[in-house]
């Protein structure tokens, strides 16, 4: 998709192949070297699909149709936030050793 046309995607609503509302295109992920759209940055996401309604990057290859809205051919059933494991602080040796 030419970048000139791609800018018209910003603001469009995005739906899954099952017709569930995912969110709105807030921005585009662009490979400037290839002058190509690689993904849609979808914001204000549906909390039933994305934990915490966080913004997600949807690969452009998942897009099935573009018109008044965007329909995805694929989207995971639910996107969870990756938790970082908090390691315990190292125990200090007893004083005097």
Residue frames as qw, qx, qy, qz and C-alpha x, y, z in Angstrom:
[[0.000, 0.889, 0.457, 0.000, 0.00, 0.00, 0.00],
 [0.383, 0.530, -0.048, 0.755, 1.47, 3.40, -0.96],
 [0.323, -0.261, -0.527, 0.742, 2.20, 5.57, 2.07],
 [0.173, -0.095, -0.106, -0.974, 0.07, 8.42, 0.68],
 [0.626, -0.299, -0.501, -0.518, -3.01, 6.18, 0.83],
 [0.586, -0.185, -0.715, 0.334, -1.92, 4.53, 4.06],
 [0.069, 0.040, -0.387, 0.918, -2.26, 7.79, 6.00],
 [0.521, -0.226, -0.251, -0.783, -6.01, 7.58, 5.33],
 [0.653, -0.209, -0.728, 0.016, -6.13, 4.48, 7.57],
 [0.200, 0.012, -0.573, 0.794, -5.48, 6.55, 10.70],
 [0.387, 0.005, 0.265, -0.883, -8.67, 6.84, 12.71],
 [0.662, -0.009, -0.551, -0.507, -10.44, 3.88, 11.09],
 [0.748, -0.331, 0.414, -0.400, -12.13, 1.30, 13.30],
 [0.291, 0.369, -0.876, -0.111, -10.59, -2.18, 13.32],
 [0.842, -0.136, 0.195, -0.485, -12.66, -5.39, 13.63],
 [0.376, -0.288, 0.876, 0.085, -11.70, -9.06, 13.95],
 [0.239, 0.031, -0.808, -0.537, -12.86, -11.63, 11.41],
 [0.157, -0.426, -0.879, 0.144, -15.63, -12.51, 13.89],
 [0.084, -0.730, -0.379, -0.563, -16.89, -8.92, 13.83],
 [0.552, -0.683, -0.320, 0.355, -15.56, -7.94, 17.26],
 [0.140, 0.955, -0.083, 0.248, -14.46, -4.33, 17.61],
 [0.798, -0.050, -0.240, 0.551, -10.71, -4.19, 18.36],
 [0.323, -0.657, -0.110, 0.673, -9.98, -0.45, 18.40],
 [0.402, 0.907, 0.076, -0.102, -8.99, 2.50, 16.21],
 [0.762, 0.279, 0.003, 0.584, -5.88, 2.93, 14.09],
 [0.317, -0.894, -0.062, 0.310, -3.84, 5.50, 15.99],
 [0.001, -0.790, 0.498, 0.357, -0.72, 5.33, 13.85],
 [0.905, 0.389, -0.159, -0.066, 1.13, 3.26, 11.30],
 [0.650, -0.509, 0.475, 0.306, 4.27, 1.16, 11.65],
 [0.636, 0.760, -0.087, -0.103, 6.33, 1.97, 8.55],
 [0.785, -0.174, 0.302, 0.512, 9.52, 0.46, 7.17],
 [0.150, 0.891, -0.077, -0.421, 11.11, 3.63, 5.80],
 [0.265, -0.429, 0.722, 0.474, 13.80, 1.74, 3.89],
 [0.229, 0.228, 0.887, 0.331, 11.20, -0.20, 1.87],
 [0.274, 0.018, -0.104, -0.956, 8.62, 2.63, 1.95],
 [0.506, -0.210, -0.771, -0.325, 6.08, 0.06, 3.15],
 [0.585, -0.467, 0.217, -0.627, 3.45, -0.19, 5.91],
 [0.357, 0.182, -0.905, 0.146, 4.34, -3.08, 8.21],
 [0.251, -0.372, -0.840, 0.304, 1.69, -2.68, 10.87],
 [0.263, -0.691, -0.279, -0.613, -1.21, -0.80, 12.36],
 [0.175, 0.044, -0.647, 0.741, -0.82, 0.73, 15.81],
 [0.411, -0.549, -0.579, -0.441, -4.30, 0.16, 17.26],
 [0.060, 0.137, -0.547, 0.824, -5.23, 2.21, 20.32],
 [0.543, -0.072, 0.261, -0.795, -8.25, 2.39, 22.64],
 [0.369, 0.095, -0.890, -0.251, -8.51, -1.39, 22.31],
 [0.759, -0.344, -0.282, -0.475, -11.41, -3.57, 23.42],
 [0.304, -0.544, 0.686, -0.375, -10.64, -4.84, 26.97],
 [0.917, 0.015, 0.303, -0.261, -12.27, -8.17, 26.07],
 [0.867, 0.465, -0.082, 0.158, -9.53, -8.71, 23.49],
 [0.511, 0.479, -0.369, 0.611, -6.54, -6.83, 24.95],
 [0.588, -0.527, -0.482, 0.380, -5.76, -6.85, 28.65],
 [0.322, -0.561, -0.171, 0.743, -5.87, -3.35, 30.10],
 [0.426, 0.856, 0.286, -0.062, -7.05, -1.85, 26.77],
 [0.406, -0.581, 0.379, 0.595, -3.38, -1.33, 25.88],
 [0.512, 0.707, -0.259, -0.414, -2.41, -0.27, 22.37],
 [0.797, -0.090, 0.566, 0.190, -1.21, -3.09, 20.10],
 [0.151, 0.556, -0.563, -0.593, 0.77, -3.36, 16.88],
 [0.820, 0.283, 0.460, -0.188, -1.16, -5.45, 14.36],
 [0.374, -0.235, 0.659, 0.609, 1.00, -6.79, 11.50],
 [0.423, 0.417, -0.194, -0.780, -0.30, -5.52, 8.16],
 [0.264, 0.126, -0.897, -0.331, -0.35, -9.10, 6.82],
 [0.078, 0.296, 0.878, -0.367, -3.27, -9.78, 9.22],
 [0.353, 0.409, 0.102, -0.835, -5.46, -7.24, 7.39],
 [0.439, 0.308, 0.831, 0.148, -8.15, -8.86, 5.27],
 [0.212, 0.692, 0.528, 0.444, -10.14, -5.89, 3.98],
 [0.199, -0.319, -0.178, 0.909, -9.99, -2.10, 4.09],
 [0.020, 0.622, 0.572, 0.535, -13.00, 0.12, 3.43],
 [0.312, -0.766, -0.050, -0.559, -15.00, 2.26, 5.84],
 [0.692, -0.613, 0.354, -0.142, -13.51, -0.02, 8.51],
 [0.285, 0.532, -0.796, -0.042, -10.61, -2.48, 8.63],
 [0.946, -0.168, 0.048, -0.274, -11.33, -6.20, 8.92],
 [0.146, -0.609, 0.780, 0.006, -8.59, -8.51, 10.16],
 [0.782, 0.140, -0.557, -0.243, -8.17, -12.06, 8.86],
 [0.739, -0.161, -0.573, 0.316, -6.46, -13.00, 12.14],
 [0.152, -0.663, 0.363, -0.637, -6.22, -11.74, 15.70],
 [0.275, 0.046, -0.896, 0.345, -5.46, -13.77, 18.85],
 [0.412, -0.607, -0.663, -0.149, -8.41, -14.61, 21.11],
 [0.410, -0.906, -0.102, 0.023, -6.90, -12.48, 23.85],
 [0.524, 0.541, -0.329, 0.570, -3.71, -10.47, 24.24],
 [0.668, -0.694, -0.213, 0.165, -2.25, -10.51, 27.74],
 [0.046, 0.923, -0.335, 0.183, 0.37, -8.16, 29.10],
 [0.778, 0.176, -0.495, 0.344, 3.76, -9.80, 29.60],
 [0.576, -0.812, 0.048, -0.080, 4.72, -9.76, 33.22],
 [0.415, 0.614, -0.583, 0.332, 8.34, -9.30, 34.13],
 [0.816, -0.367, -0.422, 0.146, 9.49, -11.70, 36.80],
 [0.169, -0.865, 0.303, -0.362, 10.74, -9.86, 39.82],
 [0.746, 0.098, -0.578, 0.317, 13.75, -11.65, 41.20],
 [0.628, -0.744, -0.194, 0.122, 14.38, -11.63, 44.90],
 [0.101, 0.893, -0.393, 0.193, 17.17, -9.34, 45.99],
 [0.698, 0.218, -0.613, 0.298, 20.33, -11.22, 46.82],
 [0.684, -0.699, -0.205, 0.038, 20.64, -11.97, 50.50],
 [0.110, 0.829, -0.436, 0.333, 23.35, -10.03, 52.26],
 [0.688, 0.026, -0.650, 0.321, 25.88, -12.10, 54.14],
 [0.564, -0.759, -0.304, 0.114, 25.69, -11.77, 57.91],
 [0.023, 0.935, -0.264, 0.236, 27.75, -8.93, 59.33],
 [0.487, -0.669, 0.561, -0.031, 31.27, -9.93, 60.29],
 [0.859, 0.054, 0.486, 0.155, 31.77, -12.62, 57.67]]
